[in-house]
Amino acid sequence: MKNCWEFKKCGREPGGAKVEELGECPAASENRLDGQNRGKRGGRMCWIVKSTLCGNRLQGDFYSKLGNCMKCAFLKEVCKEEGRNFSYGMKFWYEGLGKGR
């Protein structure tokens, strides 16, 4: 099982090749999501984290990027791998994680 930065090869994980150029991805440092969908930090719940990159474009909050995320091959892969245990992370969104608070 891969985290989003391994699947997408964005280089924005801690120590990644593109951190200096693009900054560290907030999903890669979001400790509150550690272990969710069996991922490291927010690596298997990037759709709930504000300001991630997708298609080389900065994404907004969960609500504004949900349409793109629902088409994402990575989200579909996580859903398939997790099966009945898959979580979209709505609990975290309600707590303010995806809203930019």
N, C-alpha and C positions, 0 to 999 in steps of 0.2 A: 504494500500500500504506500502510495506517495502522498506527500503534501503538495499544495498548489504550486509552490516554487519549483519543486522537482518535476511535476507534470508539465507545467508551462515553460520551464527553463528561463524564467525572467531575470534571474541574477540579482534579485532584490532581497534574498534571505541574508541573515547576519553573515558578514564576510563575503557576500556574493560579488560577482564580477561587475555588476552595474550599480552597486550601492552608492559609490561616489557620484556617479552621473545622475541617477534617478532617485536616490534615497532608499532607505530601508523600508520594505513593505510593512504597513501596520499589521497585516495578518501574521507576518513572521515574528512579530514581537508581542502579540496579544495573549498574554499569559492566562487571562480569564477563560480562554477557550481550550486550554491545554487538555488533551485527552478526549475532546469531543470528536465523535466519529473516528475515534482512535488516531487522531492527528496530533502533531506537535504544535503547541501554541494554537494559532488560528489557521493552521495549514490545511485543515479539512473542513473549514467553515468560512472561507474567505468571502463568501457572498454576504455574510452578516457584518463584515468589517468595512467601515467607511474608508474611502480614499485608496482603494487598491487599484491596480492597473489591469486593464483587459484590452487586448488588441492595441497595445501601446497608448491607450487613452486612460486618463485618470477618471475613475468612477466616483460617483457621489455616495450617498447613504444607501442603505438597504432598499428603501422604497423606490428610489430613482433608478437603481441598477438591476432590480429584480427581473425585469423583462429580458435583459441580456443574460443574466445568470441562469435563467431557466432554460436557455438554449445552449449553455456551456457544456462542452464535453467533459470537463473535470467534475462539475456538479453531478452530472449523470453517472459518471464512473463511481464517485463516492456513494451515491444513492444505491447503485447496483452492488457495490462491495459491502455496504452496511446492511442492506436488506431491511428487515423489520426494525433494526436498531438505528436506522438513519434518522438524523435530526436536522431540521432546517435552522434551528437555533432561535426560534421565536421567543423563548424565555429570555435570552440575552438581549434581543431587540427591545422587548418590553422594559427591560432594566436599563435601557439607554445606550447599549453598546453600538448599535447600528445607526443611531440617531445623531451621533456627533457630540454627545454630552460628555 
